[in-house]
Amino acid sequence: MGVLDQQGIRVPTMLLTRVWEVSSAAFAQAGGAPRVAQLWTPGRFHVWDYIIKSSADLGEAFDLAARHLPAITDPDSAFVVRRNAAGRLTVATRPVPTFGRVGALIGEFVLGLLLQQAGAALGRPVTPVAITVAGEPPRSHAHLVEAFGTRDIQFNAPVSSITFAPADATAPLPGADPALAAIVRDHAVHSISNARPILGWLDKVHAEIADSFADGPPSLDRVARRMTMSSRTFQRRLHEEGTSWREEVEKVREAEATRLLRDTGLTIDAVAARVGFSDVRALRRAFHRWYGRTPADFRRQPSAK
């Protein structure tokens, strides 16, 4: 654990997702993910917090925060900032490599954190005008209504997002300081360039699975050999990690297919081949499982970019 306390350490998104899967029950017992996000205090995220606080308004703050997010986490954990014609400001997460209630919890936590950041930057409580959550709803979401201050909460959305009213988005921030903002951004760039990932055993499995896509559908026996383990030992280790071969292949396929559709111009057929599917129909079926839509619909979503 001492390594995680060091500055510059970045935990890969898929490993963080695994932590969420293991900890989801504890989050529920704590009153929900937004309640946990309320434990954040200004300055806890070092340079990233000061990027937000020293900006001119929330629009600029979240634009810069999105650009410099790798200063505190894996670059894959990005979010997108956009404004509509009416002046509303929406901050949306990128899809994460998980689904169901765990995906919803991650989204709820991130939105809760962004709301805390907005309130701290403005120096007053902020109520969002809308919330979307990319995941299944809980049995009751009264705790989310209380935490976010709005009943306009949509579940099973394409991405998790929080939308601020124009008056909040453009209000001058009391801590705005152009000179400090320039210094902080330079420091953030330095932090990003010196960051280094810390990989766990499952991260190495994910890397081997991803590499094996070039040879077609991934093979448990082949990946086990590349991990210098027998197939039986490999499966036992996966079981000890609380997972299975099928689950990990699904996660890697989802993460890689999502990245290719979001960040490249490859055709959907080419994406299917790159992630080891036998044909594009298999990719379409998978995307319906993951996001409830086709790969083409996903690519057209501005918030997926």
C-alpha positions as protocol buffer text, in pm:
chain_id: "A"
residue {
  index: 1
  type: MET
  ca { x: 0 y: 0 z: 0 }
}
residue {
  index: 2
  type: GLY
  ca { x: 299 y: 232 z: 49 }
}
residue {
  index: 3
  type: VAL
  ca { x: 341 y: 250 z: -328 }
}
residue {
  index: 4
  type: LEU
  ca { x: -12 y: 386 z: -370 }
}
residue {
  index: 5
  type: ASP
  ca { x: 69 y: 674 z: -134 }
}
residue {
  index: 6
  type: GLN
  ca { x: 347 y: 798 z: -363 }
}
residue {
  index: 7
  type: GLN
  ca { x: 290 y: 1095 z: -589 }
}
residue {
  index: 8
  type: GLY
  ca { x: 278 y: 1003 z: -958 }
}
residue {
  index: 9
  type: ILE
  ca { x: 124 y: 658 z: -914 }
}
residue {
  index: 10
  type: ARG
  ca { x: -168 y: 585 z: -1148 }
}
residue {
  index: 11
  type: VAL
  ca { x: -394 y: 284 z: -1098 }
}
residue {
  index: 12
  type: PRO
  ca { x: -525 y: 145 z: -1432 }
}
residue {
  index: 13
  type: THR
  ca { x: -897 y: 194 z: -1494 }
}
residue {
  index: 14
  type: MET
  ca { x: -969 y: -178 z: -1519 }
}
residue {
  index: 15
  type: LEU
  ca { x: -803 y: -241 z: -1182 }
}
residue {
  index: 16
  type: LEU
  ca { x: -1006 y: 42 z: -1029 }
}
residue {
  index: 17
  type: THR
  ca { x: -1317 y: -116 z: -1178 }
}
residue {
  index: 18
  type: ARG
  ca { x: -1230 y: -440 z: -1003 }
}
residue {
  index: 19
  type: VAL
  ca { x: -1197 y: -252 z: -672 }
}
residue {
  index: 20
  type: TRP
  ca { x: -1544 y: -109 z: -731 }
}
residue {
  index: 21
  type: GLU
  ca { x: -1684 y: -456 z: -794 }
}
residue {
  index: 22
  type: VAL
  ca { x: -1540 y: -582 z: -466 }
}
residue {
  index: 23
  type: SER
  ca { x: -1645 y: -271 z: -270 }
}
residue {
  index: 24
  type: SER
  ca { x: -1994 y: -213 z: -412 }
}
residue {
  index: 25
  type: ALA
  ca { x: -2173 y: -355 z: -106 }
}
residue {
  index: 26
  type: ALA
  ca { x: -1971 y: -130 z: 126 }
}
residue {
  index: 27
  type: PHE
  ca { x: -2067 y: 176 z: -79 }
}
residue {
  index: 28
  type: ALA
  ca { x: -2433 y: 85 z: -45 }
}
residue {
  index: 29
  type: GLN
  ca { x: -2395 y: 50 z: 332 }
}
residue {
  index: 30
  type: ALA
  ca { x: -2228 y: 392 z: 347 }
}
residue {
  index: 31
  type: GLY
  ca { x: -2539 y: 555 z: 200 }
}
residue {
  index: 32
  type: GLY
  ca { x: -2450 y: 543 z: -168 }
}
residue {
  index: 33
  type: ALA
  ca { x: -2164 y: 655 z: -390 }
}
residue {
  index: 34
  type: PRO
  ca { x: -2247 y: 1030 z: -376 }
}
residue {
  index: 35
  type: ARG
  ca { x: -2231 y: 1009 z: 5 }
}
residue {
  index: 36
  type: VAL
  ca { x: -1878 y: 870 z: -23 }
}
residue {
  index: 37
  type: ALA
  ca { x: -1791 y: 1150 z: -267 }
}
residue {
  index: 38
  type: GLN
  ca { x: -1885 y: 1398 z: 6 }
}
residue {
  index: 39
  type: LEU
  ca { x: -1577 y: 1285 z: 199 }
}
residue {
  index: 40
  type: TRP
  ca { x: -1368 y: 1481 z: -52 }
}
residue {
  index: 41
  type: THR
  ca { x: -1222 y: 1805 z: 81 }
}
residue {
  index: 42
  type: PRO
  ca { x: -1064 y: 2085 z: -127 }
}
residue {
  index: 43
  type: GLY
  ca { x: -698 y: 2017 z: -196 }
}
residue {
  index: 44
  type: ARG
  ca { x: -719 y: 1638 z: -162 }
}
residue {
  index: 45
  type: PHE
  ca { x: -651 y: 1599 z: -535 }
}
residue {
  index: 46
  type: HIS
  ca { x: -364 y: 1847 z: -519 }
}
residue {
  index: 47
  type: VAL
  ca { x: -298 y: 2027 z: -849 }
}
residue {
  index: 48
  type: TRP
  ca { x: -625 y: 1910 z: -1009 }
}
residue {
  index: 49
  type: ASP
  ca { x: -835 y: 2077 z: -740 }
}
residue {
  index: 50
  type: TYR
  ca { x: -651 y: 2406 z: -785 }
}
residue {
  index: 51
  type: ILE
  ca { x: -701 y: 2396 z: -1162 }
}
residue {
  index: 52
  type: ILE
  ca { x: -1075 y: 2407 z: -1093 }
}
residue {
  index: 53
  type: LYS
  ca { x: -1063 y: 2661 z: -810 }
}
residue {
  index: 54
  type: SER
  ca { x: -844 y: 2915 z: -994 }
}
residue {
  index: 55
  type: SER
  ca { x: -1045 y: 2913 z: -1319 }
}
residue {
  index: 56
  type: ALA
  ca { x: -1275 y: 3194 z: -1432 }
}
residue {
  index: 57
  type: ASP
  ca { x: -1602 y: 2997 z: -1418 }
}
residue {
  index: 58
  type: LEU
  ca { x: -1730 y: 2639 z: -1407 }
}
residue {
  index: 59
  type: GLY
  ca { x: -1725 y: 2606 z: -1784 }
}
residue {
  index: 60
  type: GLU
  ca { x: -1354 y: 2686 z: -1801 }
}
residue {
  index: 61
  type: ALA
  ca { x: -1286 y: 2491 z: -1481 }
}
residue {
  index: 62
  type: PHE
  ca { x: -1428 y: 2163 z: -1609 }
}
residue {
  index: 63
  type: ASP
  ca { x: -1277 y: 2211 z: -1956 }
}
residue {
  index: 64
  type: LEU
  ca { x: -932 y: 2237 z: -1797 }
}
residue {
  index: 65
  type: ALA
  ca { x: -1006 y: 1964 z: -1544 }
}
residue {
  index: 66
  type: ALA
  ca { x: -1100 y: 1724 z: -1826 }
}
residue {
  index: 67
  type: ARG
  ca { x: -783 y: 1810 z: -2017 }
}
residue {
  index: 68
  type: HIS
  ca { x: -562 y: 1753 z: -1712 }
}
residue {
  index: 69
  type: LEU
  ca { x: -743 y: 1455 z: -1557 }
}
residue {
  index: 70
  type: PRO
  ca { x: -435 y: 1231 z: -1606 }
}
residue {
  index: 71
  type: ALA
  ca { x: -272 y: 1442 z: -1333 }
}
residue {
  index: 72
  type: ILE
  ca { x: -468 y: 1230 z: -1082 }
}
residue {
  index: 73
  type: THR
  ca { x: -581 y: 911 z: -1255 }
}
residue {
  index: 74
  type: ASP
  ca { x: -550 y: 677 z: -1550 }
}
residue {
  index: 75
  type: PRO
  ca { x: -593 y: 875 z: -1876 }
}
residue {
  index: 76
  type: ASP
  ca { x: -862 y: 626 z: -1982 }
}
residue {
  index: 77
  type: SER
  ca { x: -1088 y: 767 z: -1708 }
}
residue {
  index: 78
  type: ALA
  ca { x: -1174 y: 1076 z: -1911 }
}
residue {
  index: 79
  type: PHE
  ca { x: -1483 y: 1292 z: -1924 }
}
residue {
  index: 80
  type: VAL
  ca { x: -1636 y: 1524 z: -2182 }
}
residue {
  index: 81
  type: VAL
  ca { x: -1759 y: 1881 z: -2132 }
}
residue {
  index: 82
  type: ARG
  ca { x: -2021 y: 2036 z: -2357 }
}
residue {
  index: 83
  type: ARG
  ca { x: -2268 y: 2328 z: -2363 }
}
residue {
  index: 84
  type: ASN
  ca { x: -2603 y: 2350 z: -2535 }
}
residue {
  index: 85
  type: ALA
  ca { x: -2765 y: 2647 z: -2708 }
}
residue {
  index: 86
  type: ALA
  ca { x: -2945 y: 2744 z: -2387 }
}
residue {
  index: 87
  type: GLY
  ca { x: -2616 y: 2775 z: -2199 }
}
residue {
  index: 88
  type: ARG
  ca { x: -2646 y: 2461 z: -1989 }
}
residue {
  index: 89
  type: LEU
  ca { x: -2315 y: 2296 z: -1902 }
}
residue {
  index: 90
  type: THR
  ca { x: -2296 y: 1914 z: -1906 }
}
residue {
  index: 91
  type: VAL
  ca { x: -2003 y: 1707 z: -1783 }
}
residue {
  index: 92
  type: ALA
  ca { x: -2023 y: 1343 z: -1899 }
}
residue {
  index: 93
  type: THR
  ca { x: -1802 y: 1046 z: -1816 }
}
residue {
  index: 94
  type: ARG
  ca { x: -1668 y: 813 z: -2079 }
}
residue {
  index: 95
  type: PRO
  ca { x: -1810 y: 460 z: -2065 }
}
residue {
  index: 96
  type: VAL
  ca { x: -1626 y: 238 z: -1816 }
}
residue {
  index: 97
  type: PRO
  ca { x: -1538 y: -130 z: -1872 }
}
residue {
  index: 98
  type: THR
  ca { x: -1819 y: -265 z: -1654 }
}
residue {
  index: 99
  type: PHE
  ca { x: -2196 y: -261 z: -1657 }
}
residue {
  index: 100
  type: GLY
  ca { x: -2503 y: -314 z: -1440 }
}
residue {
  index: 101
  type: ARG
  ca { x: -2517 y: -174 z: -1090 }
}
residue {
  index: 102
  type: VAL
  ca { x: -2138 y: -146 z: -1053 }
}
residue {
  index: 103
  type: GLY
  ca { x: -2123 y: 81 z: -1357 }
}
residue {
  index: 104
  type: ALA
  ca { x: -2399 y: 292 z: -1205 }
}
residue {
  index: 105
  type: LEU
  ca { x: -2211 y: 323 z: -874 }
}
residue {
  index: 106
  type: ILE
  ca { x: -1898 y: 448 z: -1049 }
}
residue {
  index: 107
  type: GLY
  ca { x: -2102 y: 707 z: -1238 }
}
residue {
  index: 108
  type: GLU
  ca { x: -2285 y: 819 z: -924 }
}
residue {
  index: 109
  type: PHE
  ca { x: -1956 y: 863 z: -739 }
}
residue {
  index: 110
  type: VAL
  ca { x: -1794 y: 1067 z: -1017 }
}
residue {
  index: 111
  type: LEU
  ca { x: -2102 y: 1290 z: -1050 }
}
residue {
  index: 112
  type: GLY
  ca { x: -2112 y: 1337 z: -673 }
}
residue {
  index: 113
  type: LEU
  ca { x: -1747 y: 1440 z: -680 }
}
residue {
  index: 114
  type: LEU
  ca { x: -1805 y: 1687 z: -965 }
}
residue {
  index: 115
  type: LEU
  ca { x: -2095 y: 1839 z: -772 }
}
residue {
  index: 116
  type: GLN
  ca { x: -1873 y: 1878 z: -464 }
}
residue {
  index: 117
  type: GLN
  ca { x: -1608 y: 2044 z: -680 }
}
residue {
  index: 118
  type: ALA
  ca { x: -1863 y: 2285 z: -829 }
}
residue {
  index: 119
  type: GLY
  ca { x: -1994 y: 2387 z: -488 }
}
residue {
  index: 120
  type: ALA
  ca { x: -1645 y: 2438 z: -348 }
}
residue {
  index: 121
  type: ALA
  ca { x: -1537 y: 2644 z: -650 }
}
residue {
  index: 122
  type: LEU
  ca { x: -1846 y: 2869 z: -633 }
}
residue {
  index: 123
  type: GLY
  ca { x: -1841 y: 2890 z: -255 }
}
residue {
  index: 124
  type: ARG
  ca { x: -2207 y: 2797 z: -228 }
}
residue {
  index: 125
  type: PRO
  ca { x: -2438 y: 2497 z: -271 }
}
residue {
  index: 126
  type: VAL
  ca { x: -2513 y: 2401 z: -631 }
}
residue {
  index: 127
  type: THR
  ca { x: -2815 y: 2206 z: -754 }
}
residue {
  index: 128
  type: PRO
  ca { x: -2780 y: 2036 z: -1094 }
}
residue {
  index: 129
  type: VAL
  ca { x: -3069 y: 2059 z: -1338 }
}
residue {
  index: 130
  type: ALA
  ca { x: -3032 y: 1697 z: -1457 }
}
residue {
  index: 131
  type: ILE
  ca { x: -2844 y: 1375 z: -1383 }
}
residue {
  index: 132
  type: THR
  ca { x: -2801 y: 1069 z: -1606 }
}
residue {
  index: 133
  type: VAL
  ca { x: -2654 y: 741 z: -1483 }
}
residue {
  index: 134
  type: ALA
  ca { x: -2503 y: 476 z: -1712 }
}
residue {
  index: 135
  type: GLY
  ca { x: -2621 y: 170 z: -1527 }
}
residue {
  index: 136
  type: GLU
  ca { x: -2909 y: -2 z: -1358 }
}
residue {
  index: 137
  type: PRO
  ca { x: -3118 y: 186 z: -1100 }
}
residue {
  index: 138
  type: PRO
  ca { x: -3115 y: 78 z: -734 }
}
residue {
  index: 139
  type: ARG
  ca { x: -3434 y: -47 z: -570 }
}
residue {
  index: 140
  type: SER
  ca { x: -3485 y: 304 z: -438 }
}
residue {
  index: 141
  type: HIS
  ca { x: -3299 y: 617 z: -542 }
}
residue {
  index: 142
  type: ALA
  ca { x: -3431 y: 849 z: -271 }
}
residue {
  index: 143
  type: HIS
  ca { x: -3073 y: 883 z: -142 }
}
residue {
  index: 144
  type: LEU
  ca { x: -2964 y: 1008 z: -485 }
}
residue {
  index: 145
  type: VAL
  ca { x: -3245 y: 1265 z: -497 }
}
residue {
  index: 146
  type: GLU
  ca { x: -3128 y: 1387 z: -157 }
}
residue {
  index: 147
  type: ALA
  ca { x: -2759 y: 1388 z: -253 }
}
residue {
  index: 148
  type: PHE
  ca { x: -2801 y: 1562 z: -589 }
}
residue {
  index: 149
  type: GLY
  ca { x: -3096 y: 1783 z: -494 }
}
residue {
  index: 150
  type: THR
  ca { x: -3296 y: 1697 z: -806 }
}
residue {
  index: 151
  type: ARG
  ca { x: -3555 y: 1438 z: -906 }
}
residue {
  index: 152
  type: ASP
  ca { x: -3447 y: 1459 z: -1269 }
}
residue {
  index: 153
  type: ILE
  ca { x: -3233 y: 1143 z: -1257 }
}
residue {
  index: 154
  type: GLN
  ca { x: -3233 y: 910 z: -1559 }
}
residue {
  index: 155
  type: PHE
  ca { x: -3090 y: 557 z: -1535 }
}
residue {
  index: 156
  type: ASN
  ca { x: -2969 y: 319 z: -1809 }
}
residue {
  index: 157
  type: ALA
  ca { x: -2835 y: 623 z: -1996 }
}
residue {
  index: 158
  type: PRO
  ca { x: -2555 y: 604 z: -2256 }
}
residue {
  index: 159
  type: VAL
  ca { x: -2313 y: 777 z: -2014 }
}
residue {
  index: 160
  type: SER
  ca { x: -2323 y: 923 z: -1665 }
}
residue {
  index: 161
  type: SER
  ca { x: -2355 y: 1301 z: -1673 }
}
residue {
  index: 162
  type: ILE
  ca { x: -2434 y: 1606 z: -1463 }
}
residue {
  index: 163
  type: THR
  ca { x: -2586 y: 1924 z: -1608 }
}
residue {
  index: 164
  type: PHE
  ca { x: -2555 y: 2269 z: -1452 }
}
residue {
  index: 165
  type: ALA
  ca { x: -2782 y: 2568 z: -1509 }
}
residue {
  index: 166
  type: PRO
  ca { x: -2642 y: 2859 z: -1717 }
}
residue {
  index: 167
  type: ALA
  ca { x: -2633 y: 3084 z: -1409 }
}
residue {
  index: 168
  type: ASP
  ca { x: -2404 y: 2837 z: -1229 }
}
residue {
  index: 169
  type: ALA
  ca { x: -2196 y: 2758 z: -1538 }
}
residue {
  index: 170
  type: THR
  ca { x: -2103 y: 3121 z: -1608 }
}
residue {
  index: 171
  type: ALA
  ca { x: -2093 y: 3267 z: -1256 }
}
residue {
  index: 172
  type: PRO
  ca { x: -1746 y: 3410 z: -1174 }
}
residue {
  index: 173
  type: LEU
  ca { x: -1553 y: 3189 z: -933 }
}
residue {
  index: 174
  type: PRO
  ca { x: -1439 y: 3374 z: -619 }
}
residue {
  index: 175
  type: GLY
  ca { x: -1098 y: 3203 z: -634 }
}
residue {
  index: 176
  type: ALA
  ca { x: -1030 y: 3294 z: -998 }
}
residue {
  index: 177
  type: ASP
  ca { x: -665 y: 3386 z: -1045 }
}
residue {
  index: 178
  type: PRO
  ca { x: -522 y: 3384 z: -1401 }
}
residue {
  index: 179
  type: ALA
  ca { x: -159 y: 3395 z: -1284 }
}
residue {
  index: 180
  type: LEU
  ca { x: -206 y: 3107 z: -1040 }
}
residue {
  index: 181
  type: ALA
  ca { x: -406 y: 2915 z: -1301 }
}
residue {
  index: 182
  type: ALA
  ca { x: -113 y: 2930 z: -1546 }
}
residue {
  index: 183
  type: ILE
  ca { x: 130 y: 2804 z: -1280 }
}
residue {
  index: 184
  type: VAL
  ca { x: -105 y: 2524 z: -1176 }
}
residue {
  index: 185
  type: ARG
  ca { x: -158 y: 2408 z: -1536 }
}
residue {
  index: 186
  type: ASP
  ca { x: 219 y: 2394 z: -1592 }
}
residue {
  index: 187
  type: HIS
  ca { x: 255 y: 2185 z: -1277 }
}
residue {
  index: 188
  type: ALA
  ca { x: -25 y: 1954 z: -1395 }
}
residue {
  index: 189
  type: VAL
  ca { x: 157 y: 1896 z: -1725 }
}
residue {
  index: 190
  type: HIS
  ca { x: 471 y: 1807 z: -1528 }
}
residue {
  index: 191
  type: SER
  ca { x: 273 y: 1569 z: -1305 }
}
residue {
  index: 192
  type: ILE
  ca { x: 125 y: 1395 z: -1608 }
}
residue {
  index: 193
  type: SER
  ca { x: 461 y: 1352 z: -1781 }
}
residue {
  index: 194
  type: ASN
  ca { x: 610 y: 1193 z: -1466 }
}
residue {
  index: 195
  type: ALA
  ca { x: 315 y: 966 z: -1381 }
}
residue {
  index: 196
  type: ARG
  ca { x: 366 y: 589 z: -1387 }
}
residue {
  index: 197
  type: PRO
  ca { x: 112 y: 307 z: -1376 }
}
residue {
  index: 198
  type: ILE
  ca { x: 109 y: 36 z: -1113 }
}
residue {
  index: 199
  type: LEU
  ca { x: -3 y: -299 z: -1250 }
}
residue {
  index: 200
  type: GLY
  ca { x: -166 y: -584 z: -1064 }
}
residue {
  index: 201
  type: TRP
  ca { x: -186 y: -948 z: -1169 }
}
residue {
  index: 202
  type: LEU
  ca { x: -520 y: -899 z: -1345 }
}
residue {
  index: 203
  type: ASP
  ca { x: -377 y: -604 z: -1538 }
}
residue {
  index: 204
  type: LYS
  ca { x: -112 y: -840 z: -1677 }
}
residue {
  index: 205
  type: VAL
  ca { x: -386 y: -1089 z: -1767 }
}
residue {
  index: 206
  type: HIS
  ca { x: -575 y: -811 z: -1946 }
}
residue {
  index: 207
  type: ALA
  ca { x: -263 y: -715 z: -2141 }
}
residue {
  index: 208
  type: GLU
  ca { x: -208 y: -1075 z: -2250 }
}
residue {
  index: 209
  type: ILE
  ca { x: -574 y: -1110 z: -2355 }
}
residue {
  index: 210
  type: ALA
  ca { x: -553 y: -788 z: -2556 }
}
residue {
  index: 211
  type: ASP
  ca { x: -231 y: -903 z: -2726 }
}
residue {
  index: 212
  type: SER
  ca { x: -391 y: -1238 z: -2812 }
}
residue {
  index: 213
  type: PHE
  ca { x: -670 y: -1073 z: -3015 }
}
residue {
  index: 214
  type: ALA
  ca { x: -433 y: -1059 z: -3312 }
}
residue {
  index: 215
  type: ASP
  ca { x: -460 y: -1439 z: -3334 }
}
residue {
  index: 216
  type: GLY
  ca { x: -842 y: -1449 z: -3323 }
}
residue {
  index: 217
  type: PRO
  ca { x: -1069 y: -1539 z: -3031 }
}
residue {
  index: 218
  type: PRO
  ca { x: -853 y: -1551 z: -2714 }
}
residue {
  index: 219
  type: SER
  ca { x: -758 y: -1891 z: -2578 }
}
residue {
  index: 220
  type: LEU
  ca { x: -734 y: -1962 z: -2204 }
}
residue {
  index: 221
  type: ASP
  ca { x: -456 y: -2217 z: -2261 }
}
residue {
  index: 222
  type: ARG
  ca { x: -252 y: -1976 z: -2472 }
}
residue {
  index: 223
  type: VAL
  ca { x: -283 y: -1688 z: -2225 }
}
residue {
  index: 224
  type: ALA
  ca { x: -200 y: -1921 z: -1933 }
}
residue {
  index: 225
  type: ARG
  ca { x: 121 y: -2026 z: -2110 }
}
residue {
  index: 226
  type: ARG
  ca { x: 213 y: -1662 z: -2167 }
}
residue {
  index: 227
  type: MET
  ca { x: 160 y: -1605 z: -1793 }
}
residue {
  index: 228
  type: THR
  ca { x: 395 y: -1906 z: -1734 }
}
residue {
  index: 229
  type: MET
  ca { x: 119 y: -2103 z: -1561 }
}
residue {
  index: 230
  type: SER
  ca { x: -68 y: -2423 z: -1628 }
}
residue {
  index: 231
  type: SER
  ca { x: -430 y: -2382 z: -1739 }
}
residue {
  index: 232
  type: ARG
  ca { x: -554 y: -2532 z: -1412 }
}
residue {
  index: 233
  type: THR
  ca { x: -337 y: -2300 z: -1198 }
}
residue {
  index: 234
  type: PHE
  ca { x: -442 y: -2002 z: -1409 }
}
residue {
  index: 235
  type: GLN
  ca { x: -811 y: -2080 z: -1360 }
}
residue {
  index: 236
  type: ARG
  ca { x: -758 y: -2131 z: -987 }
}
residue {
  index: 237
  type: ARG
  ca { x: -586 y: -1792 z: -962 }
}
residue {
  index: 238
  type: LEU
  ca { x: -874 y: -1627 z: -1146 }
}
residue {
  index: 239
  type: HIS
  ca { x: -1115 y: -1791 z: -901 }
}
residue {
  index: 240
  type: GLU
  ca { x: -908 y: -1658 z: -609 }
}
residue {
  index: 241
  type: GLU
  ca { x: -942 y: -1311 z: -761 }
}
residue {
  index: 242
  type: GLY
  ca { x: -1319 y: -1357 z: -757 }
}
residue {
  index: 243
  type: THR
  ca { x: -1355 y: -1372 z: -1133 }
}
residue {
  index: 244
  type: SER
  ca { x: -1342 y: -1608 z: -1431 }
}
residue {
  index: 245
  type: TRP
  ca { x: -1182 y: -1635 z: -1773 }
}
residue {
  index: 246
  type: ARG
  ca { x: -1508 y: -1546 z: -1946 }
}
residue {
  index: 247
  type: GLU
  ca { x: -1560 y: -1235 z: -1732 }
}
residue {
  index: 248
  type: GLU
  ca { x: -1210 y: -1103 z: -1794 }
}
residue {
  index: 249
  type: VAL
  ca { x: -1228 y: -1160 z: -2170 }
}
residue {
  index: 250
  type: GLU
  ca { x: -1561 y: -972 z: -2172 }
}
residue {
  index: 251
  type: LYS
  ca { x: -1406 y: -678 z: -1982 }
}
residue {
  index: 252
  type: VAL
  ca { x: -1106 y: -651 z: -2211 }
}
residue {
  index: 253
  type: ARG
  ca { x: -1322 y: -680 z: -2522 }
}
residue {
  index: 254
  type: GLU
  ca { x: -1554 y: -409 z: -2397 }
}
residue {
  index: 255
  type: ALA
  ca { x: -1271 y: -174 z: -2304 }
}
residue {
  index: 256
  type: GLU
  ca { x: -1082 y: -227 z: -2631 }
}
residue {
  index: 257
  type: ALA
  ca { x: -1389 y: -213 z: -2858 }
}
residue {
  index: 258
  type: THR
  ca { x: -1504 y: 104 z: -2681 }
}
residue {
  index: 259
  type: ARG
  ca { x: -1162 y: 264 z: -2725 }
}
residue {
  index: 260
  type: LEU
  ca { x: -1138 y: 173 z: -3095 }
}
residue {
  index: 261
  type: LEU
  ca { x: -1485 y: 307 z: -3173 }
}
residue {
  index: 262
  type: ARG
  ca { x: -1421 y: 622 z: -2974 }
}
residue {
  index: 263
  type: ASP
  ca { x: -1065 y: 704 z: -3077 }
}
residue {
  index: 264
  type: THR
  ca { x: -1013 y: 559 z: -3427 }
}
residue {
  index: 265
  type: GLY
  ca { x: -1179 y: 564 z: -3766 }
}
residue {
  index: 266
  type: LEU
  ca { x: -1172 y: 185 z: -3807 }
}
residue {
  index: 267
  type: THR
  ca { x: -1482 y: 31 z: -3960 }
}
residue {
  index: 268
  type: ILE
  ca { x: -1710 y: -166 z: -3729 }
}
residue {
  index: 269
  type: ASP
  ca { x: -1610 y: -486 z: -3909 }
}
residue {
  index: 270
  type: ALA
  ca { x: -1244 y: -405 z: -3842 }
}
residue {
  index: 271
  type: VAL
  ca { x: -1317 y: -333 z: -3475 }
}
residue {
  index: 272
  type: ALA
  ca { x: -1492 y: -670 z: -3443 }
}
residue {
  index: 273
  type: ALA
  ca { x: -1184 y: -844 z: -3585 }
}
residue {
  index: 274
  type: ARG
  ca { x: -945 y: -643 z: -3364 }
}
residue {
  index: 275
  type: VAL
  ca { x: -1117 y: -764 z: -3045 }
}
residue {
  index: 276
  type: GLY
  ca { x: -1131 y: -1128 z: -3148 }
}
residue {
  index: 277
  type: PHE
  ca { x: -1495 y: -1163 z: -3253 }
}
residue {
  index: 278
  type: SER
  ca { x: -1574 y: -1412 z: -3527 }
}
residue {
  index: 279
  type: ASP
  ca { x: -1792 y: -1158 z: -3710 }
}
residue {
  index: 280
  type: VAL
  ca { x: -1957 y: -818 z: -3673 }
}
residue {
  index: 281
  type: ARG
  ca { x: -2283 y: -973 z: -3552 }
}
residue {
  index: 282
  type: ALA
  ca { x: -2105 y: -1093 z: -3238 }
}
residue {
  index: 283
  type: LEU
  ca { x: -1983 y: -738 z: -3175 }
}
residue {
  index: 284
  type: ARG
  ca { x: -2335 y: -600 z: -3218 }
}
residue {
  index: 285
  type: ARG
  ca { x: -2475 y: -853 z: -2969 }
}
residue {
  index: 286
  type: ALA
  ca { x: -2199 y: -762 z: -2722 }
}
residue {
  index: 287
  type: PHE
  ca { x: -2268 y: -389 z: -2754 }
}
residue {
  index: 288
  type: HIS
  ca { x: -2635 y: -451 z: -2680 }
}
residue {
  index: 289
  type: ARG
  ca { x: -2526 y: -630 z: -2362 }
}
residue {
  index: 290
  type: TRP
  ca { x: -2288 y: -353 z: -2261 }
}
residue {
  index: 291
  type: TYR
  ca { x: -2468 y: -35 z: -2364 }
}
residue {
  index: 292
  type: GLY
  ca { x: -2811 y: -132 z: -2495 }
}
residue {
  index: 293
  type: ARG
  ca { x: -2733 y: -3 z: -2845 }
}
residue {
  index: 294
  type: THR
  ca { x: -2543 y: -84 z: -3162 }
}
residue {
  index: 295
  type: PRO
  ca { x: -2176 y: 4 z: -3218 }
}
residue {
  index: 296
  type: ALA
  ca { x: -2283 y: 257 z: -3484 }
}
residue {
  index: 297
  type: ASP
  ca { x: -2519 y: 430 z: -3239 }
}
residue {
  index: 298
  type: PHE
  ca { x: -2246 y: 437 z: -2977 }
}
residue {
  index: 299
  type: ARG
  ca { x: -1999 y: 598 z: -3219 }
}
residue {
  index: 300
  type: ARG
  ca { x: -2252 y: 869 z: -3308 }
}
residue {
  index: 301
  type: GLN
  ca { x: -2292 y: 973 z: -2943 }
}
residue {
  index: 302
  type: PRO
  ca { x: -2100 y: 1300 z: -2886 }
}
residue {
  index: 303
  type: SER
  ca { x: -2040 y: 1204 z: -2521 }
}
residue {
  index: 304
  type: ALA
  ca { x: -1853 y: 890 z: -2628 }
}
residue {
  index: 305
  type: LYS
  ca { x: -1583 y: 1097 z: -2796 }
}
